[in-house]
Amino acid sequence: MRLERGDAVGLARALIRTDSRNPSLVPGGPGEGHVAAVLRGVLDAWGFRVELQEVAPGRPNVVARIGTPGPHALMFNGHLDVVGVDGMTHAPFAADERDGRLYGRGSSDMKAGVAAMCAAAALAADGLTHGEVVVAGVVDEEFESRGTRALVAAGIRADAAVVTEPTGLAIMPAHRGFVWVDLVFHGRAAHGSRWDLGVDAIRHAGLVLAELDAFDADELPRRSHPLLGHPSVHASLIAGGSGMSTYPDRCELKIERRTIPGETPAQVMAEVEAICARVRARRPALRVDARLSLAQSPSDVPTDAPIVRALRDALEHQAIDVRTEGMSAWTDCAVLNEAGIPAVCFGPGDMSLAHAHEEYVETEQIRRAAAVLERLARGWCGGATNGVEAPWRN
């Protein structure tokens, strides 16, 4: 495929047209192999030094470098996988363009961002005299983030990173984490008429849910983050019982606790245990096992960090309003930050359209994002700006 060097919209169109549904989420999904090949071909033609990093069979990261290895390195990171397409109101992989919008699964989340970051690095290449840009198109972000985890495990590093998730061109230095907890309630099966024998596992789950509701309403709002607000908890799934006239001997409840920076999985589990203990004090027959199923850390970069200040400078240079906000969703920023790479989200698109029945991105946002990221790359890896060292480096 031949695209004019730095054609962000053309690259977005090509990526959207390539089905890359994550097979861990969509049985029979093709994975990222085909879209990685498309991206590799374009980046090769644009002068990048490109390698594929096999993360799982047929599912490679695309790692491309451009510029001069030197004192500064900047990473642009974006995921290539998409979720399923059931219920979509338009063709999922046609990349139809109407009224200045590109439609398709992954258009907002986040192939437009991947295209913008690649085009930006390509257009900035002649000015990257004091460093290089590392472009990483990664797999599996929508499931377990195996792609970015493999990236950092391989020792790939940078001074800072921009993950080009859809932010509507706002800078988003922080997002919540999450903790998934499985609760299994044990009752005693008995005929519905034998209240003296039966122990209702579902009702015990309901009592814990009521206590969780009070915790969510009364305690969690007392904690806050300046960009993210307060943490939360909700019930995700529940199952139990075997018949209308039988006391249920088992009930399974799954909850999700969204965390803000400073909260840990151990803290969340201790809170859940304390909630169960309060219910047990009123209902001694309560028997429940709590197990941590999955945890992903929050992400938090100071709003005066060099990468945030550099993005502000780039936005101002392009006469785009500077907005600093919190990201609603979990992203690979957390993985990069844990590896010591300060990472923020910035990109084209609207997160509210991610995974939706209608998904699109405005083509003008793709172009504007590419222009901002080009300016960022030149400032970060190009030495002095207009003869003066960039102030955000100080």
C-alpha positions as CSV (number, residue, x, y, z in Angstrom):
1,M,0.0,0.0,0.0
2,R,1.4,3.4,-1.0
3,L,0.4,6.5,1.0
4,E,1.9,9.9,0.8
5,R,4.4,10.4,3.6
6,G,2.6,11.7,6.7
7,D,-1.0,11.1,5.4
8,A,-2.7,10.6,8.7
9,V,-6.2,10.3,7.4
10,G,-5.2,7.9,4.6
11,L,-3.4,5.7,7.1
12,A,-6.4,5.8,9.5
13,R,-8.6,4.7,6.6
14,A,-6.3,1.8,5.8
15,L,-6.1,0.6,9.4
16,I,-9.9,0.9,10.0
17,R,-10.5,-1.2,6.9
18,T,-8.4,-4.1,8.3
19,D,-10.3,-6.3,10.7
20,S,-8.3,-6.7,13.9
21,R,-10.8,-8.0,16.4
22,N,-9.2,-9.4,19.5
23,P,-9.5,-13.2,19.5
24,S,-9.4,-13.2,23.3
25,L,-12.7,-11.2,23.2
26,V,-14.3,-12.4,20.0
27,P,-14.1,-16.1,19.2
28,G,-12.7,-16.4,15.7
29,G,-11.4,-12.9,15.6
30,P,-8.4,-12.5,13.3
31,G,-6.2,-10.7,15.7
32,E,-3.7,-8.0,14.9
33,G,-1.5,-9.9,12.3
34,H,-3.0,-8.4,9.2
35,V,-3.2,-4.8,10.5
36,A,0.4,-5.1,11.8
37,A,1.5,-6.0,8.2
38,V,-0.3,-3.0,6.8
39,L,1.2,-0.7,9.3
40,R,4.7,-2.2,8.9
41,G,4.5,-1.7,5.1
42,V,3.5,2.0,5.4
43,L,6.2,2.7,8.0
44,D,8.9,1.0,6.0
45,A,8.0,3.1,3.0
46,W,8.0,6.3,5.2
47,G,11.6,5.6,6.3
48,F,11.2,4.1,9.8
49,R,13.4,1.3,11.1
50,V,10.7,-1.3,11.8
51,E,10.6,-4.6,13.6
52,L,7.9,-7.0,14.6
53,Q,7.8,-8.3,18.2
54,E,5.8,-11.5,18.3
55,V,3.6,-11.4,21.5
56,A,1.4,-14.4,20.7
57,P,1.2,-16.5,17.5
58,G,0.1,-14.3,14.7
59,R,-0.2,-11.3,17.0
60,P,2.9,-9.0,16.7
61,N,3.7,-5.6,18.1
62,V,5.0,-3.2,15.5
63,V,8.0,-1.3,16.9
64,A,9.3,1.5,14.6
65,R,12.0,4.1,15.2
66,I,12.8,7.3,13.4
67,G,15.4,10.0,14.2
68,T,18.8,9.9,15.7
69,P,19.5,7.8,18.8
70,G,20.7,10.3,21.3
71,P,20.0,12.0,24.6
72,H,16.2,12.1,24.1
73,A,13.6,9.5,23.3
74,L,9.9,9.9,23.0
75,M,7.4,7.0,22.6
76,F,4.1,7.1,20.8
77,N,2.0,4.1,21.8
78,G,-1.3,2.9,20.5
79,H,-3.2,-0.4,20.3
80,L,-4.1,-2.2,17.1
81,D,-6.8,-4.5,18.4
82,V,-10.5,-3.8,18.4
83,V,-13.6,-5.2,20.1
84,G,-16.5,-7.0,18.5
85,V,-19.0,-5.6,16.0
86,D,-22.3,-7.1,17.0
87,G,-25.2,-4.6,16.8
88,M,-23.2,-2.0,14.9
89,T,-25.5,0.3,12.8
90,H,-23.0,0.7,9.9
91,A,-20.4,-1.4,8.1
92,P,-17.7,-2.1,10.7
93,F,-14.7,-2.2,8.4
94,A,-15.7,-0.1,5.4
95,A,-14.1,3.2,6.7
96,D,-16.9,5.1,5.0
97,E,-16.4,8.9,5.1
98,R,-19.4,11.1,5.5
99,D,-19.7,14.7,6.6
100,G,-16.0,14.9,7.6
101,R,-16.2,11.7,9.7
102,L,-14.6,8.3,9.2
103,Y,-16.9,5.4,10.3
104,G,-15.8,2.0,11.5
105,R,-14.9,-0.2,14.4
106,G,-11.7,1.1,15.9
107,S,-12.0,4.5,14.2
108,S,-12.1,6.4,17.6
109,D,-10.6,3.5,19.7
110,M,-8.0,4.0,18.5
111,K,-6.8,3.6,14.9
112,A,-7.1,7.3,14.3
113,G,-4.7,7.9,17.1
114,V,-2.3,5.3,15.8
115,A,-2.4,7.0,12.3
116,A,-1.9,10.4,13.8
117,M,1.1,9.4,15.8
118,C,2.8,7.6,12.9
119,A,2.2,10.5,10.5
120,A,3.5,13.0,13.1
121,A,6.7,11.0,13.6
122,A,7.2,10.7,9.9
123,L,6.7,14.5,9.3
124,A,9.0,15.4,12.1
125,A,11.8,13.1,11.0
126,D,14.1,15.8,9.5
127,G,14.1,17.7,12.8
128,L,14.9,14.8,15.1
129,T,18.6,15.7,15.4
130,H,18.9,15.0,19.2
131,G,16.9,11.9,19.7
132,E,14.4,9.4,18.2
133,V,10.7,8.7,18.3
134,V,9.7,5.2,19.1
135,V,6.3,4.3,17.6
136,A,4.7,1.2,19.1
137,G,1.6,-0.3,17.6
138,V,0.7,-2.9,20.3
139,V,-1.6,-5.9,20.6
140,D,-4.2,-7.0,23.1
141,E,-4.9,-3.7,25.0
142,E,-8.6,-4.5,25.0
143,F,-8.0,-7.7,27.0
144,E,-4.9,-8.1,29.1
145,S,-2.5,-5.5,27.6
146,R,0.0,-8.2,26.6
147,G,1.4,-6.0,23.9
148,T,2.6,-3.1,26.0
149,R,3.7,-5.5,28.8
150,A,5.9,-7.3,26.2
151,L,7.2,-4.0,25.1
152,V,8.5,-3.0,28.5
153,A,9.6,-6.5,29.3
154,A,11.9,-6.4,26.2
155,G,13.6,-3.3,27.7
156,I,12.1,-0.7,25.2
157,R,12.3,2.6,27.0
158,A,11.8,6.4,26.4
159,D,12.0,9.6,28.4
160,A,8.2,9.9,28.2
161,A,5.3,8.5,26.2
162,V,2.0,9.6,24.7
163,V,-0.7,7.0,24.3
164,T,-3.0,8.3,21.6
165,E,-6.3,7.1,23.0
166,P,-9.3,9.3,22.1
167,T,-9.3,12.4,24.2
168,G,-10.8,14.9,21.9
169,L,-7.4,16.6,21.8
170,A,-7.4,17.1,25.6
171,I,-4.3,16.2,27.7
172,M,-5.2,13.4,30.1
173,P,-2.4,12.7,32.6
174,A,-4.4,10.4,34.9
175,H,-6.9,7.6,34.9
176,R,-8.5,5.3,37.4
177,G,-7.4,1.7,38.0
178,F,-9.7,-1.2,38.8
179,V,-10.0,-4.2,41.0
180,W,-12.2,-7.2,40.3
181,V,-13.4,-9.2,43.3
182,D,-15.3,-12.5,43.3
183,L,-17.5,-13.2,46.3
184,V,-18.9,-16.7,46.8
185,F,-21.7,-17.0,49.4
186,H,-22.3,-20.4,51.0
187,G,-25.8,-21.2,52.3
188,R,-27.6,-24.4,53.1
189,A,-30.0,-26.0,50.7
190,A,-33.5,-26.9,52.2
191,H,-37.1,-27.1,51.1
192,G,-38.7,-23.7,50.9
193,S,-41.0,-24.5,53.8
194,R,-38.1,-25.3,56.2
195,W,-36.9,-21.9,57.3
196,D,-35.5,-23.6,60.3
197,L,-33.0,-25.5,58.2
198,G,-32.3,-23.4,55.1
199,V,-29.6,-20.7,54.9
200,D,-30.3,-18.2,52.0
201,A,-27.0,-17.5,50.2
202,I,-28.7,-15.0,47.8
203,R,-30.2,-13.0,50.7
204,H,-26.7,-12.9,52.3
205,A,-25.3,-11.5,49.1
206,G,-28.1,-8.9,49.1
207,L,-27.1,-7.8,52.6
208,V,-23.5,-7.4,51.5
209,L,-24.7,-5.5,48.4
210,A,-26.6,-3.1,50.7
211,E,-23.5,-2.5,52.7
212,L,-21.5,-1.9,49.5
213,D,-24.1,0.6,48.4
214,A,-23.7,2.5,51.7
215,F,-19.9,2.4,51.3
216,D,-20.1,3.8,47.8
217,A,-22.5,6.5,48.8
218,D,-20.9,7.6,52.1
219,E,-17.2,6.7,52.2
220,L,-15.9,6.8,48.7
221,P,-17.0,10.4,47.9
222,R,-14.7,11.5,50.8
223,R,-11.7,10.5,48.7
224,S,-10.9,12.5,45.6
225,H,-8.3,13.1,42.9
226,P,-8.2,16.6,41.3
227,L,-8.7,15.2,37.7
228,L,-10.5,12.0,38.4
229,G,-13.0,12.8,41.2
230,H,-13.8,10.0,43.6
231,P,-13.5,6.2,43.3
232,S,-16.5,3.9,42.9
233,V,-17.8,0.3,43.3
234,H,-20.6,-1.5,41.4
235,A,-22.0,-5.0,41.2
236,S,-21.1,-6.5,37.8
237,L,-22.6,-10.0,37.8
238,I,-24.6,-12.2,40.1
239,A,-25.8,-15.8,39.9
240,G,-27.3,-18.3,42.4
241,G,-30.2,-20.6,43.3
242,S,-31.6,-23.8,41.9
243,G,-35.4,-23.6,42.2
244,M,-38.3,-21.6,43.4
245,S,-38.9,-23.8,46.4
246,T,-35.3,-24.4,47.5
247,Y,-33.2,-22.3,49.8
248,P,-30.1,-21.4,47.6
249,D,-26.9,-22.9,49.0
250,R,-24.6,-20.8,46.8
251,C,-24.5,-17.3,45.3
252,E,-21.7,-15.8,43.2
253,L,-21.3,-12.0,43.1
254,K,-18.7,-10.2,41.1
255,I,-17.9,-6.6,41.8
256,E,-15.7,-4.0,40.2
257,R,-14.0,-1.3,42.3
258,R,-12.6,1.6,40.3
259,T,-9.6,3.0,42.1
260,I,-7.8,6.4,42.1
261,P,-4.1,7.0,42.5
262,G,-2.9,6.0,45.9
263,E,-5.4,3.1,46.4
264,T,-4.1,-0.5,46.2
265,P,-5.6,-3.9,45.5
266,A,-4.6,-4.9,49.1
267,Q,-6.5,-1.9,50.5
268,V,-9.6,-2.8,48.4
269,M,-9.6,-6.4,49.5
270,A,-9.3,-5.3,53.2
271,E,-12.3,-3.0,52.7
272,V,-14.4,-5.8,51.2
273,E,-13.5,-8.1,54.1
274,A,-14.5,-5.4,56.5
275,I,-17.8,-4.9,54.8
276,C,-18.5,-8.7,55.0
277,A,-17.5,-8.6,58.7
278,R,-20.0,-5.9,59.4
279,V,-22.7,-8.0,57.9
280,R,-21.6,-11.1,59.7
281,A,-21.9,-9.2,63.0
282,R,-25.6,-9.0,62.3
283,R,-26.0,-12.4,60.5
284,P,-23.6,-14.9,62.1
285,A,-24.6,-17.5,59.5
286,L,-22.9,-15.5,56.8
287,R,-20.2,-17.5,55.0
288,V,-18.4,-15.9,52.1
289,D,-15.1,-16.3,50.3
290,A,-13.6,-13.2,48.7
291,R,-11.0,-13.6,46.0
292,L,-9.1,-10.9,43.9
293,S,-9.7,-11.8,40.3
294,L,-7.8,-9.1,38.4
295,A,-6.3,-5.7,39.2
296,Q,-4.9,-2.9,37.1
297,S,-3.2,0.1,38.6
298,P,-4.3,3.7,38.2
299,S,-2.1,6.1,36.3
300,D,-1.0,9.5,37.4
301,V,1.5,11.9,35.9
302,P,1.9,15.4,37.6
303,T,0.3,18.2,35.6
304,D,3.6,20.0,35.6
305,A,5.6,17.1,34.3
306,P,7.8,17.7,31.3
307,I,5.6,15.7,28.9
308,V,2.5,17.6,30.0
309,R,4.2,21.0,29.6
310,A,5.6,19.9,26.2
311,L,2.1,18.9,25.0
312,R,0.7,22.2,26.2
313,D,3.4,24.1,24.3
314,A,2.6,22.0,21.1
315,L,-1.2,22.7,21.5
316,E,-0.6,26.5,22.0
317,H,1.7,26.5,18.9
318,Q,-1.2,25.0,16.9
319,A,-3.7,27.5,18.4
320,I,-5.7,24.7,20.0
321,D,-7.3,25.3,23.3
322,V,-5.4,23.6,26.1
323,R,-7.5,21.3,28.3
324,T,-6.2,19.1,31.0
325,E,-8.6,16.4,32.1
326,G,-8.9,12.9,33.6
327,M,-9.3,9.9,31.4
328,S,-12.4,7.8,32.1
329,A,-11.1,4.5,30.9
330,W,-8.1,2.4,31.9
331,T,-5.3,2.5,29.4
332,D,-1.7,1.2,28.7
333,C,-0.4,4.4,30.4
334,A,-0.5,2.5,33.7
335,V,1.8,-0.2,32.3
336,L,4.3,2.4,31.0
337,N,4.2,4.4,34.2
338,E,4.9,1.3,36.2
339,A,8.0,0.8,34.0
340,G,9.2,4.3,34.8
341,I,8.1,5.9,31.5
342,P,5.8,8.9,32.3
343,A,2.8,8.4,30.0
344,V,-0.2,10.6,29.2
345,C,-3.2,10.2,26.9
346,F,-3.7,12.5,24.0
347,G,-5.4,11.8,20.7
348,P,-8.2,12.3,18.3
349,G,-11.7,10.9,18.8
350,D,-14.3,10.5,21.5
351,M,-14.1,7.8,24.1
352,S,-17.9,7.8,24.4
353,L,-18.0,6.3,20.9
354,A,-15.5,3.4,21.8
355,H,-17.2,0.0,21.6
356,A,-20.5,1.7,20.6
357,H,-23.0,0.6,17.9
358,E,-21.9,3.8,16.0
359,E,-18.2,4.6,16.0
360,Y,-16.6,7.4,14.0
361,V,-13.8,10.0,14.2
362,E,-13.7,13.5,12.7
363,T,-11.0,13.6,10.1
364,E,-10.1,17.2,11.0
365,Q,-9.2,16.0,14.6
366,I,-6.9,13.4,13.1
367,R,-5.0,16.1,11.2
368,R,-4.9,18.4,14.2
369,A,-3.6,15.6,16.5
370,A,-0.9,14.8,14.0
371,A,0.2,18.4,13.8
372,V,0.4,18.7,17.6
373,L,2.3,15.4,17.9
374,E,4.7,16.5,15.1
375,R,5.4,19.7,17.0
376,L,5.9,17.7,20.2
377,A,8.4,15.3,18.6
378,R,10.4,18.2,17.1
379,G,10.6,19.9,20.4
380,W,11.4,16.8,22.4
381,C,14.0,15.2,20.1
382,G,15.2,18.2,18.1
383,G,17.4,20.1,20.5
384,A,16.7,23.8,20.9
385,T,13.5,25.3,19.7
386,N,14.1,28.5,17.7
387,G,17.5,28.6,19.2
388,V,16.3,28.5,22.8
389,E,16.1,25.3,24.9
390,A,12.5,24.3,25.4
391,P,11.4,25.6,28.9
392,W,9.6,22.3,29.8
393,R,13.0,20.6,29.8
394,N,14.2,22.6,32.8
